[in-house]
Amino acid sequence: MSLLVVGLSHRSAPVSVLERASLSVEAQTKLLQDTVAAEPASEGAVLATCNRIELYADVDKFHAGVAELSTLLAQHSGVGLEELTPYLYVHYEDRAVHHLFSVACGLDSMVVGEGQILGQIKDSLARAQETHTAGRLLNDLFQQALRVGKRAHSETDIDRAGQSLVTFGLEQLALGTPVESWTRGKKALVIGAGSMSSLSAATLARAGIAEVVVANRTPDRAERLVRILSEGDDTDVTARAVPMTSVPFELTRADVVVSCTGATGLVLTADMIAAGVEGRVDEAPVVDLDAVAEEDARESAPAAQPQNPAEDGCPVDLPTVRPGFSVMGEAAVAGMDAATLEQHGAWAAGSAVDRRDAARGTGPEADAEVIGALAAVATAIGRIPERRRPEQVDAPPRPEPVLFLLDLAMPRDVDAAAHRLPGVRLVDIESLAEASADAPMAADVDQVRRIVSDEVAAFGAAQRAAHITPTVVALRTMAADVVAGEMARLEGRLPGLDDKHRAEITQTVRRVVDKLLHAPTVRVKQLAAEPGGAGYADALRTLFDLDPETVASVSRAEESTEKNAENRGPG
């Protein structure tokens, strides 16, 4: 069996796809159950965060496993397989281990070095244990990932490479102002009472926010978060809980809003946000864009030419033709009824053309020159221009924000249209991804990468050594049975043998067997721990003609012991 991970993250997929592919807790549970029910997989775990969805499995066939896990992700996310496939990545065996360890250390996070992922990995393991889909491999893998992540944070300053997503989001809202200065005196509305919302509320409280209002669908959870904030020794923030129905009113009071719920639809619509800032935004000067364009057109148009009396008979009402337009052009004839348009066409094709030809000269050469010029212009711009287009008019400046929105939910809680509302600044997962792309990397990142590489090698060696352990145990069990059989045979041949001599003979035979097996079993464990060492277990079983069922029974006994340990939960 081999470790396989199939997933997508902010590095492989746009936020819009991640948003649609997000999984509720119920969907994750069903995905786990279907994974272990599938033929190629015997274990399964799901790591689902705001910017990644990954399915881990222990599979016996690589290609079949990739196909099955990809199909399951598509089915449970609701995104079609053909649409989802271009954004999926696959890691196998040691690469899968390396990926999870890197994730645990924060190297693959949107904000490098953030530590919240450790709690999410712990939750993922707990969910797999609750659904009984995590066996020996995934239990060992996720437990070790937690230890590697903790080691990275304790032995390096990887935290300096980035901040938590909450802190980074607040820094983006503050636009370069220190968060502690920016939050002073402000009122915050936190929507949701889960882990991310609780972290947001605590971060705001420590940053010096004056008031935190918590809105949640479950009142008890909101009240519990408020008590935690109020009883904290390191803050003096005023905190209170409100029902979700109070959110529209609280929007009119709040300066900062952080939303992170598990809702599948929008929590804050553009209309709700617009109503929340109504009357709080300074009126921006109104610019009449049509008037500006009209003035620009008058300045750029050529001087009006007096109408030629010879134009008599033209169906167009000449005084109404704006200066700078030809009576032959599309602007002049726009809006004509069919009869007038037909008359205009006959006039343009008749005497008017003759008069122009007389003015400029006639003949094939003149016609060719005109046709060539018209063709060149039409090729370049698609039609013959009648006047210069007006210059682009700058949009009026936006008023200063009075409401700052931080949307950390996936799928999004806040209507993206809020970006365009005056007086509103919105930072969401998509804008955080763009902002973090240019974030500086700390020198400690290299040290963490070395830790990950070392831990991956150690984990692989331990797994390979563990793979051969049941075979070694079975070999020693067979040797003990041989010793017991020979002693029984000896007693049959020497019935007068006393207990003292029987014990001495038994001990001697056992020492001989142990010494003969010691070097081979120690060496085979060392060899099995090296890459490609899995074949030594097969060789040992073949050389000593070990019963496969005996080896399997040892493995089952070990797994039973591990299941009892896993019921105590992740450490």
ROFINU-602351 format. One line per field, with one value per residue (C-alpha): residue in one letter; x, y, z; chain; residue number from 0. Coordinates in steps of 0.1 Angstrom, whole numbers, plus 5000, padded with zeros to 4 digits. Example, Ala and Ser with C-alpha at 12.3 -4.5 7.8 and 13.67 -1.06 7.14 Angstrom:
% residues 2
r <- [A;S]
c1 <- [5123;5137]
c2 <- [4955;4989]
c3 <- [5078;5071]
c <- [A;A]
k <- [0;1]
//
This chain:
% residues 571
r <- [M;S;L;L;V;V;G;L;S;H;R;S;A;P;V;S;V;L;E;R;A;S;L;S;V;E;A;Q;T;K;L;L;Q;D;T;V;A;A;E;P;A;S;E;G;A;V;L;A;T;C;N;R;I;E;L;Y;A;D;V;D;K;F;H;A;G;V;A;E;L;S;T;L;L;A;Q;H;S;G;V;G;L;E;E;L;T;P;Y;L;Y;V;H;Y;E;D;R;A;V;H;H;L;F;S;V;A;C;G;L;D;S;M;V;V;G;E;G;Q;I;L;G;Q;I;K;D;S;L;A;R;A;Q;E;T;H;T;A;G;R;L;L;N;D;L;F;Q;Q;A;L;R;V;G;K;R;A;H;S;E;T;D;I;D;R;A;G;Q;S;L;V;T;F;G;L;E;Q;L;A;L;G;T;P;V;E;S;W;T;R;G;K;K;A;L;V;I;G;A;G;S;M;S;S;L;S;A;A;T;L;A;R;A;G;I;A;E;V;V;V;A;N;R;T;P;D;R;A;E;R;L;V;R;I;L;S;E;G;D;D;T;D;V;T;A;R;A;V;P;M;T;S;V;P;F;E;L;T;R;A;D;V;V;V;S;C;T;G;A;T;G;L;V;L;T;A;D;M;I;A;A;G;V;E;G;R;V;D;E;A;P;V;V;D;L;D;A;V;A;E;E;D;A;R;E;S;A;P;A;A;Q;P;Q;N;P;A;E;D;G;C;P;V;D;L;P;T;V;R;P;G;F;S;V;M;G;E;A;A;V;A;G;M;D;A;A;T;L;E;Q;H;G;A;W;A;A;G;S;A;V;D;R;R;D;A;A;R;G;T;G;P;E;A;D;A;E;V;I;G;A;L;A;A;V;A;T;A;I;G;R;I;P;E;R;R;R;P;E;Q;V;D;A;P;P;R;P;E;P;V;L;F;L;L;D;L;A;M;P;R;D;V;D;A;A;A;H;R;L;P;G;V;R;L;V;D;I;E;S;L;A;E;A;S;A;D;A;P;M;A;A;D;V;D;Q;V;R;R;I;V;S;D;E;V;A;A;F;G;A;A;Q;R;A;A;H;I;T;P;T;V;V;A;L;R;T;M;A;A;D;V;V;A;G;E;M;A;R;L;E;G;R;L;P;G;L;D;D;K;H;R;A;E;I;T;Q;T;V;R;R;V;V;D;K;L;L;H;A;P;T;V;R;V;K;Q;L;A;A;E;P;G;G;A;G;Y;A;D;A;L;R;T;L;F;D;L;D;P;E;T;V;A;S;V;S;R;A;E;E;S;T;E;K;N;A;E;N;R;G;P;G]
c1 <- [5000;5012;5003;4985;4972;4950;4939;4938;4949;4954;4986;4969;4933;4917;4897;4864;4871;4882;4850;4828;4847;4846;4833;4811;4818;4790;4804;4839;4825;4807;4838;4858;4833;4831;4869;4875;4846;4863;4884;4919;4919;4920;4924;4914;4917;4905;4924;4899;4908;4899;4925;4930;4911;4932;4922;4948;4945;4965;4961;4973;4972;4985;4966;4933;4938;4943;4912;4890;4901;4897;4862;4853;4865;4844;4813;4814;4824;4798;4824;4825;4854;4864;4864;4882;4909;4932;4935;4943;4978;4989;5017;5027;5047;5076;5064;5031;5048;5070;5039;5020;5051;5056;5019;5022;5052;5033;5056;5026;5003;4990;5009;5042;5048;5013;5005;4968;4973;4985;4950;4934;4956;4947;4910;4915;4931;4904;4876;4893;4896;4860;4849;4873;4890;4925;4946;4982;4997;4976;4977;5014;5016;4994;5008;5043;5032;5020;5053;5072;5051;5057;5094;5097;5080;5101;5135;5132;5117;5095;5068;5087;5083;5046;5017;4984;4959;4939;4968;4978;4943;4941;4974;4959;4929;4951;4970;5004;4993;5004;4974;4976;4973;4946;4923;4924;4890;4872;4842;4843;4817;4828;4803;4808;4821;4843;4881;4889;4863;4875;4911;4900;4881;4911;4935;4914;4911;4948;4954;4934;4899;4874;4845;4838;4803;4799;4771;4765;4736;4742;4738;4756;4788;4787;4782;4811;4834;4823;4831;4865;4872;4858;4877;4911;4938;4957;4927;4901;4878;4840;4824;4788;4769;4740;4718;4723;4692;4710;4737;4721;4718;4754;4767;4756;4777;4808;4841;4856;4837;4854;4832;4841;4811;4802;4773;4769;4755;4763;4760;4765;4750;4760;4726;4731;4766;4754;4726;4752;4774;4745;4749;4784;4802;4812;4794;4818;4816;4793;4809;4787;4806;4783;4790;4827;4825;4805;4829;4859;4841;4836;4872;4885;4861;4873;4858;4824;4824;4796;4772;4775;4744;4749;4738;4702;4682;4699;4672;4691;4680;4713;4710;4707;4739;4765;4797;4824;4801;4797;4763;4774;4783;4765;4759;4740;4717;4711;4675;4661;4630;4634;4619;4642;4672;4665;4663;4696;4712;4700;4712;4746;4751;4740;4746;4764;4791;4794;4799;4827;4843;4843;4858;4887;4891;4878;4891;4904;4935;4914;4890;4918;4934;4902;4894;4929;4928;4894;4905;4936;4915;4889;4916;4932;4901;4872;4853;4859;4861;4840;4856;4882;4870;4869;4898;4893;4878;4892;4867;4859;4880;4865;4857;4878;4866;4843;4836;4864;4855;4877;4861;4880;4853;4854;4830;4829;4805;4807;4793;4823;4803;4812;4845;4828;4808;4820;4832;4839;4872;4869;4898;4889;4907;4913;4929;4950;4963;4974;4990;5009;5024;5051;5055;5092;5106;5125;5159;5144;5124;5155;5161;5125;5129;5159;5139;5112;5136;5152;5118;5106;5137;5132;5095;5102;5128;5105;5077;5099;5113;5078;5068;5093;5087;5058;5080;5108;5083;5069;5104;5112;5078;5086;5121;5104;5081;5110;5128;5096;5092;5127;5125;5094;5111;5141;5119;5104;5139;5151;5121;5143;5156;5152;5139;5173;5189;5158;5158;5195;5192;5162;5181;5211;5190;5173;5206;5219;5188;5189;5225;5219;5189;5203;5226;5202;5172;5191;5207;5174;5158;5186;5183;5145;5148;5167;5149;5138;5141;5106;5117;5137;5105;5095;5129;5128;5094;5106;5139;5124;5091;5071;5033;5018;4988;5012;5027;4993;4981;5011;5001;4965;4976;4998;4969;4946;4970;4973;4935;4933;4959;4942;4909;4927;4929;4958;4985]
c2 <- [5000;5036;5071;5093;5128;5145;5181;5218;5250;5287;5278;5257;5271;5305;5315;5312;5275;5269;5287;5264;5233;5240;5211;5214;5192;5168;5166;5158;5130;5115;5119;5100;5072;5069;5070;5039;5022;5026;4997;5012;5029;5014;5047;5082;5117;5152;5184;5212;5249;5282;5279;5241;5209;5177;5141;5117;5079;5047;5030;4998;5011;5045;5052;5037;5057;5090;5084;5074;5102;5128;5115;5115;5151;5162;5144;5158;5193;5197;5209;5188;5165;5180;5215;5204;5183;5211;5225;5192;5182;5147;5137;5101;5083;5104;5134;5132;5130;5160;5180;5175;5183;5215;5224;5217;5241;5269;5267;5262;5286;5318;5337;5318;5306;5310;5285;5281;5252;5230;5232;5224;5193;5182;5186;5167;5138;5138;5137;5107;5089;5096;5081;5052;5060;5066;5035;5030;5049;5081;5081;5080;5106;5132;5127;5132;5162;5179;5172;5185;5217;5223;5217;5242;5269;5261;5257;5286;5320;5309;5330;5361;5351;5359;5365;5347;5352;5375;5397;5399;5408;5436;5449;5450;5469;5494;5503;5506;5521;5500;5479;5489;5526;5519;5500;5525;5538;5517;5494;5459;5434;5398;5375;5338;5322;5294;5291;5317;5342;5337;5343;5374;5388;5380;5397;5428;5429;5427;5453;5478;5478;5497;5473;5439;5427;5390;5378;5341;5318;5298;5323;5301;5301;5339;5343;5320;5340;5372;5358;5348;5383;5401;5379;5382;5398;5413;5434;5458;5456;5459;5428;5418;5391;5398;5376;5374;5394;5424;5424;5451;5475;5467;5475;5511;5513;5492;5505;5470;5439;5404;5376;5339;5316;5282;5296;5284;5318;5354;5367;5404;5415;5447;5462;5455;5471;5501;5506;5503;5532;5554;5588;5581;5588;5623;5633;5631;5659;5648;5650;5651;5628;5635;5672;5666;5644;5670;5698;5676;5668;5705;5713;5685;5688;5706;5740;5739;5743;5763;5741;5741;5754;5727;5703;5712;5681;5662;5646;5653;5684;5702;5727;5698;5681;5687;5705;5681;5654;5646;5645;5613;5596;5573;5599;5621;5593;5576;5575;5580;5562;5536;5559;5589;5566;5552;5588;5597;5566;5576;5612;5601;5577;5603;5639;5645;5620;5637;5671;5656;5640;5674;5691;5666;5653;5621;5591;5556;5570;5592;5564;5540;5565;5571;5534;5526;5552;5541;5504;5513;5532;5505;5479;5499;5509;5490;5520;5555;5579;5611;5628;5622;5602;5622;5618;5594;5613;5604;5590;5611;5602;5577;5590;5577;5543;5544;5507;5481;5445;5414;5383;5351;5327;5301;5303;5340;5357;5392;5402;5410;5439;5457;5465;5492;5508;5543;5545;5507;5488;5450;5425;5389;5357;5366;5399;5384;5358;5386;5407;5377;5368;5395;5390;5387;5353;5351;5334;5309;5294;5276;5261;5249;5233;5214;5202;5190;5171;5154;5145;5131;5108;5097;5090;5070;5049;5043;5032;5009;4994;4990;4972;4945;4942;4918;4895;4896;4889;4860;4846;4847;4831;4803;4799;4797;4770;4750;4753;4742;4712;4700;4702;4682;4656;4656;4649;4619;4605;4614;4609;4610;4645;4666;4702;4718;4702;4706;4744;4746;4728;4749;4781;4770;4761;4795;4813;4795;4804;4841;4844;4829;4852;4884;4896;4888;4904;4936;4939;4933;4961;4984;4975;4977;5013;5024;5034;5003;4981;4968;4938;4924;4914;4893;4878;4869;4853;4832;4821;4809;4797;4819;4815;4847;4843;4844;4877;4891;4882;4901;4931;4929;4927;4958;4977;4968;4982;5014;5018;5017;5044;5065;5066;5089;5114;5133;5146]
c3 <- [5000;4992;5003;4977;4979;4954;4959;4949;4967;4962;4943;4917;4914;4913;4943;4923;4918;4955;4966;4946;4956;4993;5015;5046;5076;5065;5030;5043;5064;5035;5013;5038;5040;5002;5000;5021;5004;4970;4958;4956;4991;5026;5045;5040;5055;5042;5049;5041;5049;5034;5007;5002;4998;4999;5000;5015;5010;5013;4980;4964;4928;4917;4885;4898;4930;4912;4891;4920;4944;4916;4908;4945;4950;4920;4931;4967;4958;4930;4905;4873;4869;4835;4851;4883;4867;4854;4889;4907;4919;4928;4952;4958;4985;4997;4977;4995;5029;5019;5009;5041;5063;5042;5048;5085;5087;5069;5038;5015;5032;5016;5043;5048;5084;5097;5125;5122;5098;5127;5143;5110;5105;5140;5133;5100;5119;5146;5119;5102;5135;5144;5111;5115;5081;5095;5098;5108;5079;5081;5119;5118;5090;5105;5140;5126;5106;5138;5154;5124;5124;5161;5156;5128;5149;5180;5164;5138;5135;5106;5122;5111;5074;5076;5099;5105;5078;5102;5109;5073;5063;5089;5076;5041;5054;5073;5041;5057;5090;5120;5130;5166;5156;5129;5152;5181;5189;5162;5166;5151;5141;5139;5121;5131;5162;5148;5151;5125;5138;5174;5163;5145;5176;5198;5174;5172;5210;5214;5188;5208;5192;5214;5209;5195;5186;5178;5157;5152;5143;5175;5204;5229;5209;5205;5242;5250;5227;5243;5278;5266;5253;5284;5308;5291;5311;5282;5268;5281;5251;5254;5239;5234;5215;5191;5169;5132;5126;5142;5116;5093;5123;5135;5101;5105;5137;5128;5114;5108;5099;5099;5085;5085;5086;5071;5051;5016;5004;5009;5045;5035;5002;4985;4994;5031;5030;5010;5036;5064;5050;5039;5054;5066;5033;5023;4991;4962;4935;4907;4873;4842;4819;4790;4793;4794;4763;4745;4753;4743;4710;4702;4709;4688;4659;4627;4620;4605;4568;4551;4534;4496;4479;4453;4481;4473;4469;4498;4519;4551;4570;4566;4595;4619;4609;4636;4625;4617;4603;4566;4552;4536;4569;4592;4619;4595;4584;4617;4626;4591;4581;4552;4525;4534;4537;4502;4488;4505;4490;4455;4460;4473;4444;4418;4413;4447;4436;4403;4420;4442;4412;4394;4423;4428;4393;4377;4360;4369;4387;4410;4417;4425;4449;4468;4470;4482;4509;4521;4522;4542;4568;4570;4576;4604;4624;4609;4595;4582;4612;4611;4641;4668;4698;4730;4754;4783;4813;4847;4871;4902;4933;4957;4992;5021;5035;5065;5066;5063;5054;5059;5044;5054;5044;5017;5000;5004;5029;5015;4981;4958;4944;4977;4960;4940;4968;4978;5014;5015;5015;5011;5015;5008;5001;4965;4972;5001;4976;4953;4981;4995;4962;4967;5004;5014;5025;5057;5058;5083;5054;5042;5076;5078;5044;5057;5087;5064;5042;5072;5087;5054;5052;5088;5083;5052;5070;5100;5077;5058;5090;5104;5072;5079;5117;5114;5092;5118;5146;5126;5121;5158;5166;5142;5158;5193;5180;5167;5201;5219;5195;5199;5237;5237;5214;5238;5268;5250;5244;5280;5303;5334;5327;5358;5358;5364;5334;5313;5319;5312;5279;5269;5277;5257;5226;5228;5230;5200;5180;5191;5182;5148;5141;5157;5129;5100;5117;5127;5092;5074;5095;5084;5048;5048;5062;5030;4998;4979;5010;5010;4991;5020;5038;5009;5007;5044;5041;5011;5026;5059;5043;5067;5067;5052;5076;5106;5093;5087;5122;5137;5116;5128;5164;5160;5143;5172;5197;5176;5174;5212;5213;5186;5206;5230;5201;5185;5207]
c <- [A;A;A;A;A;A;A;A;A;A;A;A;A;A;A;A;A;A;A;A;A;A;A;A;A;A;A;A;A;A;A;A;A;A;A;A;A;A;A;A;A;A;A;A;A;A;A;A;A;A;A;A;A;A;A;A;A;A;A;A;A;A;A;A;A;A;A;A;A;A;A;A;A;A;A;A;A;A;A;A;A;A;A;A;A;A;A;A;A;A;A;A;A;A;A;A;A;A;A;A;A;A;A;A;A;A;A;A;A;A;A;A;A;A;A;A;A;A;A;A;A;A;A;A;A;A;A;A;A;A;A;A;A;A;A;A;A;A;A;A;A;A;A;A;A;A;A;A;A;A;A;A;A;A;A;A;A;A;A;A;A;A;A;A;A;A;A;A;A;A;A;A;A;A;A;A;A;A;A;A;A;A;A;A;A;A;A;A;A;A;A;A;A;A;A;A;A;A;A;A;A;A;A;A;A;A;A;A;A;A;A;A;A;A;A;A;A;A;A;A;A;A;A;A;A;A;A;A;A;A;A;A;A;A;A;A;A;A;A;A;A;A;A;A;A;A;A;A;A;A;A;A;A;A;A;A;A;A;A;A;A;A;A;A;A;A;A;A;A;A;A;A;A;A;A;A;A;A;A;A;A;A;A;A;A;A;A;A;A;A;A;A;A;A;A;A;A;A;A;A;A;A;A;A;A;A;A;A;A;A;A;A;A;A;A;A;A;A;A;A;A;A;A;A;A;A;A;A;A;A;A;A;A;A;A;A;A;A;A;A;A;A;A;A;A;A;A;A;A;A;A;A;A;A;A;A;A;A;A;A;A;A;A;A;A;A;A;A;A;A;A;A;A;A;A;A;A;A;A;A;A;A;A;A;A;A;A;A;A;A;A;A;A;A;A;A;A;A;A;A;A;A;A;A;A;A;A;A;A;A;A;A;A;A;A;A;A;A;A;A;A;A;A;A;A;A;A;A;A;A;A;A;A;A;A;A;A;A;A;A;A;A;A;A;A;A;A;A;A;A;A;A;A;A;A;A;A;A;A;A;A;A;A;A;A;A;A;A;A;A;A;A;A;A;A;A;A;A;A;A;A;A;A;A;A;A;A;A;A;A;A;A;A;A;A;A;A;A;A;A;A;A;A;A;A;A;A;A;A;A;A;A;A;A;A;A;A;A;A;A;A;A;A;A;A;A;A;A;A;A;A;A;A;A;A;A;A;A;A;A;A;A;A;A;A;A;A;A;A;A;A;A;A;A;A;A;A;A;A;A;A;A;A;A;A;A;A;A;A;A;A]
k <- [0;1;2;3;4;5;6;7;8;9;10;11;12;13;14;15;16;17;18;19;20;21;22;23;24;25;26;27;28;29;30;31;32;33;34;35;36;37;38;39;40;41;42;43;44;45;46;47;48;49;50;51;52;53;54;55;56;57;58;59;60;61;62;63;64;65;66;67;68;69;70;71;72;73;74;75;76;77;78;79;80;81;82;83;84;85;86;87;88;89;90;91;92;93;94;95;96;97;98;99;100;101;102;103;104;105;106;107;108;109;110;111;112;113;114;115;116;117;118;119;120;121;122;123;124;125;126;127;128;129;130;131;132;133;134;135;136;137;138;139;140;141;142;143;144;145;146;147;148;149;150;151;152;153;154;155;156;157;158;159;160;161;162;163;164;165;166;167;168;169;170;171;172;173;174;175;176;177;178;179;180;181;182;183;184;185;186;187;188;189;190;191;192;193;194;195;196;197;198;199;200;201;202;203;204;205;206;207;208;209;210;211;212;213;214;215;216;217;218;219;220;221;222;223;224;225;226;227;228;229;230;231;232;233;234;235;236;237;238;239;240;241;242;243;244;245;246;247;248;249;250;251;252;253;254;255;256;257;258;259;260;261;262;263;264;265;266;267;268;269;270;271;272;273;274;275;276;277;278;279;280;281;282;283;284;285;286;287;288;289;290;291;292;293;294;295;296;297;298;299;300;301;302;303;304;305;306;307;308;309;310;311;312;313;314;315;316;317;318;319;320;321;322;323;324;325;326;327;328;329;330;331;332;333;334;335;336;337;338;339;340;341;342;343;344;345;346;347;348;349;350;351;352;353;354;355;356;357;358;359;360;361;362;363;364;365;366;367;368;369;370;371;372;373;374;375;376;377;378;379;380;381;382;383;384;385;386;387;388;389;390;391;392;393;394;395;396;397;398;399;400;401;402;403;404;405;406;407;408;409;410;411;412;413;414;415;416;417;418;419;420;421;422;423;424;425;426;427;428;429;430;431;432;433;434;435;436;437;438;439;440;441;442;443;444;445;446;447;448;449;450;451;452;453;454;455;456;457;458;459;460;461;462;463;464;465;466;467;468;469;470;471;472;473;474;475;476;477;478;479;480;481;482;483;484;485;486;487;488;489;490;491;492;493;494;495;496;497;498;499;500;501;502;503;504;505;506;507;508;509;510;511;512;513;514;515;516;517;518;519;520;521;522;523;524;525;526;527;528;529;530;531;532;533;534;535;536;537;538;539;540;541;542;543;544;545;546;547;548;549;550;551;552;553;554;555;556;557;558;559;560;561;562;563;564;565;566;567;568;569;570]
//
